Amino acid sequence: MSAFRIQASDGAARTGELTTLHGPVRTPAFMPVGTHATVKALDPSEVRASGADILLCNAYHLALRPGVELIERAGGLHSFMGWDRAILSDSGGYQLVSLRNVTSVDDGGAVFVSPYDGSRLRVTPEDAVGIQHRLGSDVIMCLDHPVPFGASMQAVEDAARRTAAWAERCRSVHPGGGRLLFGIAKGGFDAELRHHSAQQIATLDFDGNAVCGLSVGEPLPLMEEMTAASLSALPPERPRYFMGLGTDRELLTMIGLGVDMFDCVVPTRLARNGTALTPSGHLSLRGAAAQDDLSPIDPTCACAACSRFSRAYLRHLFKSGEILAHRLVSLHNLTHLGRLMDQARDAIQERRFAAFRRTAAALADAGGVAEPG
Ligand SMILES: [Zn+2]
């Protein structure tokens, strides 16, 4: 039986529920990122209060530090980090291109070099599933082979082929038992290759499927075209996860194409840099405009930052180097995205998603603040 149930659709957009061992995940869902088993600056209860049913941890980082054995002894990742809702773990493939440490990849697996002590960790597709299973993840991601933006067509094709072969190996060792395994579709910026990669992944009948390797600086129309090419071959009855996306306009565009899950480090990173997300765009809390502004970040937001503190106070905290600023604005930014998902789910349920998306875009345009890619 599928763990995913679609409750309503509006065009290609859909809203539903993914059943996990740690509770239901309402979709469309935004997953805050807790790479090191913590969403930076926030207590798990604050992450939950932002509206998140699920968060993302990175299996590669956690396997290197503090190590899988310790987390197992603590009773698994949920109990170790004090989060009792669903956890999706990234297998670490992304680190192959995002870390400067020299790594090597062959058909057998990948070698990660620890950014902490230079030690080497060889991970096969089977290991990647085993590590995530031992961590206690609810949603396990297959190991994939990403390629950097601008890689040759040959490199993109090789990575897609290798990822498909690895996916089969991941599938063969997945223990099941209520834990979900997601495949990853690739294909760079070639629509045909995207469709082909998604077809290969679809034959393995995963609990869900991810679209990977986009949102790396390309214009939104190209991102749409490539996502549509991937989705065209992925089973509609399974959840679709777009890896690494976190701005309102892009999220709503992808929901409109039929994507169900997202993650991104940007909202909390922006928060720590003093930028708040609002319906009318990005708001700088470090700028002079906030200096005498006693209004909240967003008067329509009920988060702890907006209900109690002004822009001027938050600016003062940033200027004084006070860490409370990081916590409050992180909480606000996640709450903003939690609300956006809430509103999208309601709009789909009530079959008015296109109008909701147009209104949200008009509001952001009127704010005159461009969202970074
Ligand atoms: Zn707020």
Residues whose N, C-alpha, C, O or C-beta is under 5 A from the ligand:
A	BS01	ZN	C301 C303 A305 C306 H332
